[in-house]
Amino acid sequence: MPKAKQNQKPEEKNTEAMLVGFVRKSNAGRAIKLSINTSSFADCGTYVTSDGQTYVQLVISLNALSAVIDGTRAVTSISHLDA
C-alpha cells in the first residue's frame, strides 16, 4: 500500500541560468579548454568569502562534462545560476 503524500508546497526558487561560456577538449585531447565570454562574466553575481576574496560561481553539468571528456560530445556550456 503506497504512503499518503503530504500536501506541502516546496519553496519556490526562481533560478535562471545565464550562459557564460563553453567547455571543450583541446585538439590534442589531453586538456579541457574553457572559453568565457567577458561581457557575460561581468554580468554575473559575485560572493565574498570570509578572507575578503570575491568569486563568481559557475556551473558545468557533470554528465555533459563527462561526455565531452569521453568524446561523445564536442562541447558543453558553462552557466551562472542567478538565485
mmCIF file as gemmi writes it, N, C-alpha and C atoms, coordinates in Angstrom:
data_model
loop_
_atom_site.group_PDB
_atom_site.id
_atom_site.type_symbol
_atom_site.label_atom_id
_atom_site.label_alt_id
_atom_site.label_comp_id
_atom_site.label_asym_id
_atom_site.label_entity_id
_atom_site.label_seq_id
_atom_site.pdbx_PDB_ins_code
_atom_site.Cartn_x
_atom_site.Cartn_y
_atom_site.Cartn_z
_atom_site.occupancy
_atom_site.B_iso_or_equiv
_atom_site.pdbx_formal_charge
_atom_site.auth_seq_id
_atom_site.auth_asym_id
_atom_site.pdbx_PDB_model_num
ATOM 1 N N . MET Axp A 1 ? 0.831 -1.167 0 1 0 ? 1 A 1
ATOM 2 C CA . MET Axp A 1 ? 0 0 0 1 0 ? 1 A 1
ATOM 3 C C . MET Axp A 1 ? 0.89 1.25 0 1 0 ? 1 A 1
ATOM 4 N N . PRO Axp A 2 ? 0.685 2.198 -0.94 1 0 ? 2 A 1
ATOM 5 C CA . PRO Axp A 2 ? 1.534 3.38 -1.022 1 0 ? 2 A 1
ATOM 6 C C . PRO Axp A 2 ? 1.278 4.321 0.149 1 0 ? 2 A 1
ATOM 7 N N . LYS Axp A 3 ? 2.332 5.053 0.513 1 0 ? 3 A 1
ATOM 8 C CA . LYS Axp A 3 ? 2.22 6.037 1.585 1 0 ? 3 A 1
ATOM 9 C C . LYS Axp A 3 ? 1.432 7.247 1.093 1 0 ? 3 A 1
ATOM 10 N N . ALA Axp A 4 ? 0.708 7.864 1.996 1 0 ? 4 A 1
ATOM 11 C CA . ALA Axp A 4 ? -0.034 9.073 1.651 1 0 ? 4 A 1
ATOM 12 C C . ALA Axp A 4 ? 0.942 10.224 1.44 1 0 ? 4 A 1
ATOM 13 N N . LYS Axp A 5 ? 0.682 11.035 0.433 1 0 ? 5 A 1
ATOM 14 C CA . LYS Axp A 5 ? 1.525 12.191 0.143 1 0 ? 5 A 1
ATOM 15 C C . LYS Axp A 5 ? 1.064 13.38 0.975 1 0 ? 5 A 1
ATOM 16 N N . GLN Axp A 6 ? 2.018 14.123 1.488 1 0 ? 6 A 1
ATOM 17 C CA . GLN Axp A 6 ? 1.687 15.335 2.204 1 0 ? 6 A 1
ATOM 18 C C . GLN Axp A 6 ? 1.534 16.457 1.207 1 0 ? 6 A 1
ATOM 19 N N . ASN Axp A 7 ? 0.587 17.333 1.44 1 0 ? 7 A 1
ATOM 20 C CA . ASN Axp A 7 ? 0.324 18.441 0.531 1 0 ? 7 A 1
ATOM 21 C C . ASN Axp A 7 ? 1.096 19.682 0.959 1 0 ? 7 A 1
ATOM 22 N N . GLN Axp A 8 ? 2.403 19.581 0.937 1 0 ? 8 A 1
ATOM 23 C CA . GLN Axp A 8 ? 3.246 20.716 1.258 1 0 ? 8 A 1
ATOM 24 C C . GLN Axp A 8 ? 3.849 21.248 -0.028 1 0 ? 8 A 1
ATOM 25 N N . LYS Axp A 9 ? 3.78 22.555 -0.196 1 0 ? 9 A 1
ATOM 26 C CA . LYS Axp A 9 ? 4.37 23.167 -1.371 1 0 ? 9 A 1
ATOM 27 C C . LYS Axp A 9 ? 5.85 23.4 -1.12 1 0 ? 9 A 1
ATOM 28 N N . PRO Axp A 10 ? 6.709 22.914 -2.012 1 0 ? 10 A 1
ATOM 29 C CA . PRO Axp A 10 ? 8.139 23.188 -1.834 1 0 ? 10 A 1
ATOM 30 C C . PRO Axp A 10 ? 8.403 24.674 -2.026 1 0 ? 10 A 1
ATOM 31 N N . GLU Axp A 11 ? 9.434 25.155 -1.367 1 0 ? 11 A 1
ATOM 32 C CA . GLU Axp A 11 ? 9.805 26.553 -1.505 1 0 ? 11 A 1
ATOM 33 C C . GLU Axp A 11 ? 10.196 26.806 -2.957 1 0 ? 11 A 1
ATOM 34 N N . GLU Axp A 12 ? 9.534 27.77 -3.572 1 0 ? 12 A 1
ATOM 35 C CA . GLU Axp A 12 ? 9.805 28.051 -4.978 1 0 ? 12 A 1
ATOM 36 C C . GLU Axp A 12 ? 11.066 28.885 -5.106 1 0 ? 12 A 1
ATOM 37 N N . LYS Axp A 13 ? 11.922 28.459 -5.985 1 0 ? 13 A 1
ATOM 38 C CA . LYS Axp A 13 ? 13.153 29.187 -6.257 1 0 ? 13 A 1
ATOM 39 C C . LYS Axp A 13 ? 13.116 29.651 -7.703 1 0 ? 13 A 1
ATOM 40 N N . ASN Axp A 14 ? 13.353 30.912 -7.904 1 0 ? 14 A 1
ATOM 41 C CA . ASN Axp A 14 ? 13.391 31.471 -9.256 1 0 ? 14 A 1
ATOM 42 C C . ASN Axp A 14 ? 14.842 31.521 -9.701 1 0 ? 14 A 1
ATOM 43 N N . THR Axp A 15 ? 15.342 30.384 -10.186 1 0 ? 15 A 1
ATOM 44 C CA . THR Axp A 15 ? 16.726 30.281 -10.601 1 0 ? 15 A 1
ATOM 45 C C . THR Axp A 15 ? 16.803 30.32 -12.119 1 0 ? 15 A 1
ATOM 46 N N . GLU Axp A 16 ? 17.543 31.272 -12.616 1 0 ? 16 A 1
ATOM 47 C CA . GLU Axp A 16 ? 17.734 31.38 -14.054 1 0 ? 16 A 1
ATOM 48 C C . GLU Axp A 16 ? 19.205 31.16 -14.373 1 0 ? 16 A 1
ATOM 49 N N . ALA Axp A 17 ? 19.453 30.4 -15.412 1 0 ? 17 A 1
ATOM 50 C CA . ALA Axp A 17 ? 20.828 30.138 -15.829 1 0 ? 17 A 1
ATOM 51 C C . ALA Axp A 17 ? 21.212 31.104 -16.938 1 0 ? 17 A 1
ATOM 52 N N . MET Axp A 18 ? 22.378 31.719 -16.788 1 0 ? 18 A 1
ATOM 53 C CA . MET Axp A 18 ? 22.894 32.621 -17.801 1 0 ? 18 A 1
ATOM 54 C C . MET Axp A 18 ? 24.111 31.952 -18.443 1 0 ? 18 A 1
ATOM 55 N N . LEU Axp A 19 ? 24.099 31.828 -19.746 1 0 ? 19 A 1
ATOM 56 C CA . LEU Axp A 19 ? 25.223 31.242 -20.473 1 0 ? 19 A 1
ATOM 57 C C . LEU Axp A 19 ? 26.428 32.168 -20.35 1 0 ? 19 A 1
ATOM 58 N N . VAL Axp A 20 ? 27.55 31.611 -19.904 1 0 ? 20 A 1
ATOM 59 C CA . VAL Axp A 20 ? 28.76 32.395 -19.696 1 0 ? 20 A 1
ATOM 60 C C . VAL Axp A 20 ? 29.874 31.947 -20.635 1 0 ? 20 A 1
ATOM 61 N N . GLY Axp A 21 ? 29.859 30.67 -21.035 1 0 ? 21 A 1
ATOM 62 C CA . GLY Axp A 21 ? 30.919 30.178 -21.902 1 0 ? 21 A 1
ATOM 63 C C . GLY Axp A 21 ? 30.742 28.729 -22.267 1 0 ? 21 A 1
ATOM 64 N N . PHE Axp A 22 ? 31.818 28.136 -22.758 1 0 ? 22 A 1
ATOM 65 C CA . PHE Axp A 22 ? 31.793 26.765 -23.241 1 0 ? 22 A 1
ATOM 66 C C . PHE Axp A 22 ? 33.003 25.996 -22.76 1 0 ? 22 A 1
ATOM 67 N N . VAL Axp A 23 ? 32.859 24.67 -22.705 1 0 ? 23 A 1
ATOM 68 C CA . VAL Axp A 23 ? 33.937 23.764 -22.35 1 0 ? 23 A 1
ATOM 69 C C . VAL Axp A 23 ? 34.13 22.795 -23.503 1 0 ? 23 A 1
ATOM 70 N N . ARG Axp A 24 ? 35.395 22.529 -23.861 1 0 ? 24 A 1
ATOM 71 C CA . ARG Axp A 24 ? 35.682 21.525 -24.89 1 0 ? 24 A 1
ATOM 72 C C . ARG Axp A 24 ? 37.048 20.909 -24.613 1 0 ? 24 A 1
ATOM 73 N N . LYS Axp A 25 ? 37.318 19.788 -25.25 1 0 ? 25 A 1
ATOM 74 C CA . LYS Axp A 25 ? 38.641 19.183 -25.145 1 0 ? 25 A 1
ATOM 75 C C . LYS Axp A 25 ? 39.596 19.923 -26.068 1 0 ? 25 A 1
ATOM 76 N N . SER Axp A 26 ? 40.864 19.941 -25.687 1 0 ? 26 A 1
ATOM 77 C CA . SER Axp A 26 ? 41.875 20.543 -26.554 1 0 ? 26 A 1
ATOM 78 C C . SER Axp A 26 ? 42.021 19.68 -27.808 1 0 ? 26 A 1
ATOM 79 N N . ASN Axp A 27 ? 42.643 20.235 -28.826 1 0 ? 27 A 1
ATOM 80 C CA . ASN Axp A 27 ? 42.843 19.482 -30.068 1 0 ? 27 A 1
ATOM 81 C C . ASN Axp A 27 ? 43.654 18.216 -29.838 1 0 ? 27 A 1
ATOM 82 N N . ALA Axp A 28 ? 44.614 18.273 -28.921 1 0 ? 28 A 1
ATOM 83 C CA . ALA Axp A 28 ? 45.422 17.099 -28.608 1 0 ? 28 A 1
ATOM 84 C C . ALA Axp A 28 ? 44.671 16.113 -27.72 1 0 ? 28 A 1
ATOM 85 N N . GLY Axp A 29 ? 43.563 16.577 -27.109 1 0 ? 29 A 1
ATOM 86 C CA . GLY Axp A 29 ? 42.75 15.694 -26.286 1 0 ? 29 A 1
ATOM 87 C C . GLY Axp A 29 ? 43.291 15.45 -24.891 1 0 ? 29 A 1
ATOM 88 N N . ARG Axp A 30 ? 44.274 16.234 -24.469 1 0 ? 30 A 1
ATOM 89 C CA . ARG Axp A 30 ? 44.896 15.999 -23.158 1 0 ? 30 A 1
ATOM 90 C C . ARG Axp A 30 ? 44.564 17.085 -22.138 1 0 ? 30 A 1
ATOM 91 N N . ALA Axp A 31 ? 43.648 17.995 -22.5 1 0 ? 31 A 1
ATOM 92 C CA . ALA Axp A 31 ? 43.274 19.08 -21.591 1 0 ? 31 A 1
ATOM 93 C C . ALA Axp A 31 ? 41.841 19.509 -21.878 1 0 ? 31 A 1
ATOM 94 N N . ILE Axp A 32 ? 41.256 20.182 -20.913 1 0 ? 32 A 1
ATOM 95 C CA . ILE Axp A 32 ? 39.925 20.773 -21.081 1 0 ? 32 A 1
ATOM 96 C C . ILE Axp A 32 ? 40.124 22.27 -21.249 1 0 ? 32 A 1
ATOM 97 N N . LYS Axp A 33 ? 39.492 22.853 -22.274 1 0 ? 33 A 1
ATOM 98 C CA . LYS Axp A 33 ? 39.615 24.28 -22.532 1 0 ? 33 A 1
ATOM 99 C C . LYS Axp A 33 ? 38.311 24.969 -22.156 1 0 ? 33 A 1
ATOM 100 N N . LEU Axp A 34 ? 38.426 26.058 -21.4 1 0 ? 34 A 1
ATOM 101 C CA . LEU Axp A 34 ? 37.283 26.873 -21.014 1 0 ? 34 A 1
ATOM 102 C C . LEU Axp A 34 ? 37.323 28.165 -21.811 1 0 ? 34 A 1
ATOM 103 N N . SER Axp A 35 ? 36.199 28.508 -22.41 1 0 ? 35 A 1
ATOM 104 C CA . SER Axp A 35 ? 36.081 29.781 -23.115 1 0 ? 35 A 1
ATOM 105 C C . SER Axp A 35 ? 34.98 30.577 -22.429 1 0 ? 35 A 1
ATOM 106 N N . ILE Axp A 36 ? 35.37 31.697 -21.819 1 0 ? 36 A 1
ATOM 107 C CA . ILE Axp A 36 ? 34.447 32.522 -21.052 1 0 ? 36 A 1
ATOM 108 C C . ILE Axp A 36 ? 34.208 33.829 -21.797 1 0 ? 36 A 1
ATOM 109 N N . ASN Axp A 37 ? 32.937 34.176 -21.978 1 0 ? 37 A 1
ATOM 110 C CA . ASN Axp A 37 ? 32.571 35.442 -22.6 1 0 ? 37 A 1
ATOM 111 C C . ASN Axp A 37 ? 32.723 36.54 -21.553 1 0 ? 37 A 1
ATOM 112 N N . THR Axp A 38 ? 33.608 37.494 -21.794 1 0 ? 38 A 1
ATOM 113 C CA . THR Axp A 38 ? 33.907 38.506 -20.785 1 0 ? 38 A 1
ATOM 114 C C . THR Axp A 38 ? 32.714 39.407 -20.475 1 0 ? 38 A 1
ATOM 115 N N . SER Axp A 39 ? 31.886 39.695 -21.461 1 0 ? 39 A 1
ATOM 116 C CA . SER Axp A 39 ? 30.703 40.52 -21.21 1 0 ? 39 A 1
ATOM 117 C C . SER Axp A 39 ? 29.719 39.794 -20.299 1 0 ? 39 A 1
ATOM 118 N N . SER Axp A 40 ? 29.489 38.517 -20.566 1 0 ? 40 A 1
ATOM 119 C CA . SER Axp A 40 ? 28.598 37.727 -19.722 1 0 ? 40 A 1
ATOM 120 C C . SER Axp A 40 ? 29.171 37.559 -18.326 1 0 ? 40 A 1
ATOM 121 N N . PHE Axp A 41 ? 30.467 37.331 -18.234 1 0 ? 41 A 1
ATOM 122 C CA . PHE Axp A 41 ? 31.129 37.151 -16.947 1 0 ? 41 A 1
ATOM 123 C C . PHE Axp A 41 ? 30.978 38.398 -16.079 1 0 ? 41 A 1
ATOM 124 N N . ALA Axp A 42 ? 31.091 39.56 -16.705 1 0 ? 42 A 1
ATOM 125 C CA . ALA Axp A 42 ? 30.956 40.818 -15.97 1 0 ? 42 A 1
ATOM 126 C C . ALA Axp A 42 ? 29.549 41 -15.418 1 0 ? 42 A 1
ATOM 127 N N . ASP Axp A 43 ? 28.56 40.37 -16.048 1 0 ? 43 A 1
ATOM 128 C CA . ASP Axp A 43 ? 27.173 40.489 -15.594 1 0 ? 43 A 1
ATOM 129 C C . ASP Axp A 43 ? 26.808 39.494 -14.496 1 0 ? 43 A 1
ATOM 130 N N . CYS Axp A 44 ? 27.717 38.586 -14.149 1 0 ? 44 A 1
ATOM 131 C CA . CYS Axp A 44 ? 27.441 37.57 -13.136 1 0 ? 44 A 1
ATOM 132 C C . CYS Axp A 44 ? 27.473 38.166 -11.734 1 0 ? 44 A 1
ATOM 133 N N . GLY Axp A 45 ? 26.629 37.602 -10.879 1 0 ? 45 A 1
ATOM 134 C CA . GLY Axp A 45 ? 26.66 37.976 -9.479 1 0 ? 45 A 1
ATOM 135 C C . GLY Axp A 45 ? 27.898 37.405 -8.808 1 0 ? 45 A 1
ATOM 136 N N . THR Axp A 46 ? 28.326 38.019 -7.736 1 0 ? 46 A 1
ATOM 137 C CA . THR Axp A 46 ? 29.517 37.583 -7.022 1 0 ? 46 A 1
ATOM 138 C C . THR Axp A 46 ? 29.19 37.304 -5.562 1 0 ? 46 A 1
ATOM 139 N N . TYR Axp A 47 ? 30.119 36.651 -4.894 1 0 ? 47 A 1
ATOM 140 C CA . TYR Axp A 47 ? 30.038 36.497 -3.446 1 0 ? 47 A 1
ATOM 141 C C . TYR Axp A 47 ? 31.427 36.7 -2.869 1 0 ? 47 A 1
ATOM 142 N N . VAL Axp A 48 ? 31.479 37.077 -1.608 1 0 ? 48 A 1
ATOM 143 C CA . VAL Axp A 48 ? 32.74 37.367 -0.937 1 0 ? 48 A 1
ATOM 144 C C . VAL Axp A 48 ? 32.947 36.346 0.175 1 0 ? 48 A 1
ATOM 145 N N . THR Axp A 49 ? 34.144 35.771 0.214 1 0 ? 49 A 1
ATOM 146 C CA . THR Axp A 49 ? 34.476 34.802 1.263 1 0 ? 49 A 1
ATOM 147 C C . THR Axp A 49 ? 34.936 35.534 2.52 1 0 ? 49 A 1
ATOM 148 N N . SER Axp A 50 ? 35.09 34.781 3.592 1 0 ? 50 A 1
ATOM 149 C CA . SER Axp A 50 ? 35.47 35.382 4.88 1 0 ? 50 A 1
ATOM 150 C C . SER Axp A 50 ? 36.846 36.05 4.839 1 0 ? 50 A 1
ATOM 151 N N . ASP Axp A 51 ? 37.687 35.655 3.882 1 0 ? 51 A 1
ATOM 152 C CA . ASP Axp A 51 ? 39.007 36.293 3.783 1 0 ? 51 A 1
ATOM 153 C C . ASP Axp A 51 ? 39.003 37.505 2.845 1 0 ? 51 A 1
ATOM 154 N N . GLY Axp A 52 ? 37.809 37.911 2.394 1 0 ? 52 A 1
ATOM 155 C CA . GLY Axp A 52 ? 37.678 39.114 1.577 1 0 ? 52 A 1
ATOM 156 C C . GLY Axp A 52 ? 37.835 38.918 0.087 1 0 ? 52 A 1
ATOM 157 N N . GLN Axp A 53 ? 38.025 37.686 -0.385 1 0 ? 53 A 1
ATOM 158 C CA . GLN Axp A 53 ? 38.16 37.41 -1.82 1 0 ? 53 A 1
ATOM 159 C C . GLN Axp A 53 ? 36.779 37.367 -2.466 1 0 ? 53 A 1
ATOM 160 N N . THR Axp A 54 ? 36.668 37.877 -3.681 1 0 ? 54 A 1
ATOM 161 C CA . THR Axp A 54 ? 35.402 37.893 -4.421 1 0 ? 54 A 1
ATOM 162 C C . THR Axp A 54 ? 35.435 36.831 -5.512 1 0 ? 54 A 1
ATOM 163 N N . TYR Axp A 55 ? 34.347 36.063 -5.609 1 0 ? 55 A 1
ATOM 164 C CA . TYR Axp A 55 ? 34.259 34.968 -6.571 1 0 ? 55 A 1
ATOM 165 C C . TYR Axp A 55 ? 32.951 35.037 -7.355 1 0 ? 55 A 1
ATOM 166 N N . VAL Axp A 56 ? 32.968 34.423 -8.533 1 0 ? 56 A 1
ATOM 167 C CA . VAL Axp A 56 ? 31.773 34.202 -9.343 1 0 ? 56 A 1
ATOM 168 C C . VAL Axp A 56 ? 31.541 32.7 -9.365 1 0 ? 56 A 1
ATOM 169 N N . GLN Axp A 57 ? 30.331 32.274 -9.055 1 0 ? 57 A 1
ATOM 170 C CA . GLN Axp A 57 ? 30.027 30.846 -9.043 1 0 ? 57 A 1
ATOM 171 C C . GLN Axp A 57 ? 29.518 30.433 -10.422 1 0 ? 57 A 1
ATOM 172 N N . LEU Axp A 58 ? 30.233 29.498 -11.052 1 0 ? 58 A 1
ATOM 173 C CA . LEU Axp A 58 ? 29.868 28.984 -12.368 1 0 ? 58 A 1
ATOM 174 C C . LEU Axp A 58 ? 29.535 27.507 -12.245 1 0 ? 58 A 1
ATOM 175 N N . VAL Axp A 59 ? 28.7 27.013 -13.163 1 0 ? 59 A 1
ATOM 176 C CA . VAL Axp A 59 ? 28.226 25.639 -13.109 1 0 ? 59 A 1
ATOM 177 C C . VAL Axp A 59 ? 28.434 24.967 -14.459 1 0 ? 59 A 1
ATOM 178 N N . ILE Axp A 60 ? 28.934 23.717 -14.405 1 0 ? 60 A 1
ATOM 179 C CA . ILE Axp A 60 ? 29.052 22.863 -15.58 1 0 ? 60 A 1
ATOM 180 C C . ILE Axp A 60 ? 28.396 21.539 -15.22 1 0 ? 60 A 1
ATOM 181 N N . SER Axp A 61 ? 27.511 21.047 -16.06 1 0 ? 61 A 1
ATOM 182 C CA . SER Axp A 61 ? 26.865 19.765 -15.812 1 0 ? 61 A 1
ATOM 183 C C . SER Axp A 61 ? 27.917 18.658 -15.802 1 0 ? 61 A 1
ATOM 184 N N . LEU Axp A 62 ? 27.929 17.871 -14.744 1 0 ? 62 A 1
ATOM 185 C CA . LEU Axp A 62 ? 28.901 16.785 -14.638 1 0 ? 62 A 1
ATOM 186 C C . LEU Axp A 62 ? 28.683 15.739 -15.732 1 0 ? 62 A 1
ATOM 187 N N . ASN Axp A 63 ? 27.417 15.414 -16.037 1 0 ? 63 A 1
ATOM 188 C CA . ASN Axp A 63 ? 27.134 14.445 -17.103 1 0 ? 63 A 1
ATOM 189 C C . ASN Axp A 63 ? 27.608 14.963 -18.458 1 0 ? 63 A 1
ATOM 190 N N . ALA Axp A 64 ? 27.349 16.238 -18.736 1 0 ? 64 A 1
ATOM 191 C CA . ALA Axp A 64 ? 27.765 16.81 -20.014 1 0 ? 64 A 1
ATOM 192 C C . ALA Axp A 64 ? 29.286 16.907 -20.101 1 0 ? 64 A 1
ATOM 193 N N . LEU Axp A 65 ? 29.94 17.265 -18.997 1 0 ? 65 A 1
ATOM 194 C CA . LEU Axp A 65 ? 31.402 17.335 -18.993 1 0 ? 65 A 1
ATOM 195 C C . LEU Axp A 65 ? 32.015 15.956 -19.192 1 0 ? 65 A 1
ATOM 196 N N . SER Axp A 66 ? 31.433 14.943 -18.578 1 0 ? 66 A 1
ATOM 197 C CA . SER Axp A 66 ? 31.912 13.563 -18.776 1 0 ? 66 A 1
ATOM 198 C C . SER Axp A 66 ? 31.794 13.157 -20.237 1 0 ? 66 A 1
ATOM 199 N N . ALA Axp A 67 ? 30.7 13.577 -20.883 1 0 ? 67 A 1
ATOM 200 C CA . ALA Axp A 67 ? 30.512 13.265 -22.303 1 0 ? 67 A 1
ATOM 201 C C . ALA Axp A 67 ? 31.556 13.974 -23.165 1 0 ? 67 A 1
ATOM 202 N N . VAL Axp A 68 ? 31.94 15.19 -22.794 1 0 ? 68 A 1
ATOM 203 C CA . VAL Axp A 68 ? 32.996 15.898 -23.518 1 0 ? 68 A 1
ATOM 204 C C . VAL Axp A 68 ? 34.32 15.171 -23.326 1 0 ? 68 A 1
ATOM 205 N N . ILE Axp A 69 ? 34.599 14.762 -22.104 1 0 ? 69 A 1
ATOM 206 C CA . ILE Axp A 69 ? 35.858 14.08 -21.81 1 0 ? 69 A 1
ATOM 207 C C . ILE Axp A 69 ? 35.972 12.755 -22.55 1 0 ? 69 A 1
ATOM 208 N N . ASP Axp A 70 ? 34.869 11.976 -22.598 1 0 ? 70 A 1
ATOM 209 C CA . ASP Axp A 70 ? 34.941 10.675 -23.276 1 0 ? 70 A 1
ATOM 210 C C . ASP Axp A 70 ? 34.724 10.765 -24.788 1 0 ? 70 A 1
ATOM 211 N N . GLY Axp A 71 ? 34.474 11.977 -25.297 1 0 ? 71 A 1
ATOM 212 C CA . GLY Axp A 71 ? 34.396 12.179 -26.739 1 0 ? 71 A 1
ATOM 213 C C . GLY Axp A 71 ? 33.045 11.974 -27.372 1 0 ? 71 A 1
ATOM 214 N N . THR Axp A 72 ? 32.004 11.71 -26.594 1 0 ? 72 A 1
ATOM 215 C CA . THR Axp A 72 ? 30.671 11.542 -27.177 1 0 ? 72 A 1
ATOM 216 C C . THR Axp A 72 ? 29.96 12.871 -27.391 1 0 ? 72 A 1
ATOM 217 N N . ARG Axp A 73 ? 30.56 13.928 -26.893 1 0 ? 73 A 1
ATOM 218 C CA . ARG Axp A 73 ? 30.003 15.272 -27.06 1 0 ? 73 A 1
ATOM 219 C C . ARG Axp A 73 ? 31.168 16.222 -27.304 1 0 ? 73 A 1
ATOM 220 N N . ALA Axp A 74 ? 31.008 17.163 -28.238 1 0 ? 74 A 1
ATOM 221 C CA . ALA Axp A 74 ? 32.11 18.047 -28.592 1 0 ? 74 A 1
ATOM 222 C C . ALA Axp A 74 ? 32.27 19.226 -27.63 1 0 ? 74 A 1
ATOM 223 N N . VAL Axp A 75 ? 31.159 19.718 -27.101 1 0 ? 75 A 1
ATOM 224 C CA . VAL Axp A 75 ? 31.196 20.939 -26.299 1 0 ? 75 A 1
ATOM 225 C C . VAL Axp A 75 ? 30.023 20.926 -25.319 1 0 ? 75 A 1
ATOM 226 N N . THR Axp A 76 ? 30.171 21.638 -24.216 1 0 ? 76 A 1
ATOM 227 C CA . THR Axp A 76 ? 29.066 21.858 -23.292 1 0 ? 76 A 1
ATOM 228 C C . THR Axp A 76 ? 29.168 23.273 -22.749 1 0 ? 76 A 1
ATOM 229 N N . SER Axp A 77 ? 28.132 23.711 -22.064 1 0 ? 77 A 1
ATOM 230 C CA . SER Axp A 77 ? 28.056 25.103 -21.622 1 0 ? 77 A 1
ATOM 231 C C . SER Axp A 77 ? 28.565 25.302 -20.197 1 0 ? 77 A 1
ATOM 232 N N . ILE Axp A 78 ? 28.977 26.522 -19.941 1 0 ? 78 A 1
ATOM 233 C CA . ILE Axp A 78 ? 29.297 26.989 -18.6 1 0 ? 78 A 1
ATOM 234 C C . ILE Axp A 78 ? 28.23 28.03 -18.284 1 0 ? 78 A 1
ATOM 235 N N . SER Axp A 79 ? 27.583 27.886 -17.136 1 0 ? 79 A 1
ATOM 236 C CA . SER Axp A 79 ? 26.487 28.791 -16.785 1 0 ? 79 A 1
ATOM 237 C C . SER Axp A 79 ? 26.706 29.414 -15.419 1 0 ? 79 A 1
ATOM 238 N N . HIS Axp A 80 ? 26.014 30.52 -15.216 1 0 ? 80 A 1
ATOM 239 C CA . HIS Axp A 80 ? 25.946 31.17 -13.911 1 0 ? 80 A 1
ATOM 240 C C . HIS Axp A 80 ? 24.49 31.088 -13.486 1 0 ? 80 A 1
ATOM 241 N N . LEU Axp A 81 ? 24.241 30.538 -12.302 1 0 ? 81 A 1
ATOM 242 C CA . LEU Axp A 81 ? 22.881 30.442 -11.786 1 0 ? 81 A 1
ATOM 243 C C . LEU Axp A 81 ? 22.614 31.636 -10.902 1 0 ? 81 A 1
ATOM 244 N N . ASP Axp A 82 ? 21.658 32.434 -11.302 1 0 ? 82 A 1
ATOM 245 C CA . ASP Axp A 82 ? 21.294 33.614 -10.539 1 0 ? 82 A 1
ATOM 246 C C . ASP Axp A 82 ? 20.12 33.267 -9.652 1 0 ? 82 A 1
ATOM 247 N N . ALA Axp A 83 ? 20.378 33.103 -8.376 1 0 ? 83 A 1
ATOM 248 C CA . ALA Axp A 83 ? 19.318 32.686 -7.446 1 0 ? 83 A 1
ATOM 249 C C . ALA Axp A 83 ? 18.767 33.861 -6.689 1 0 ? 83 A 1
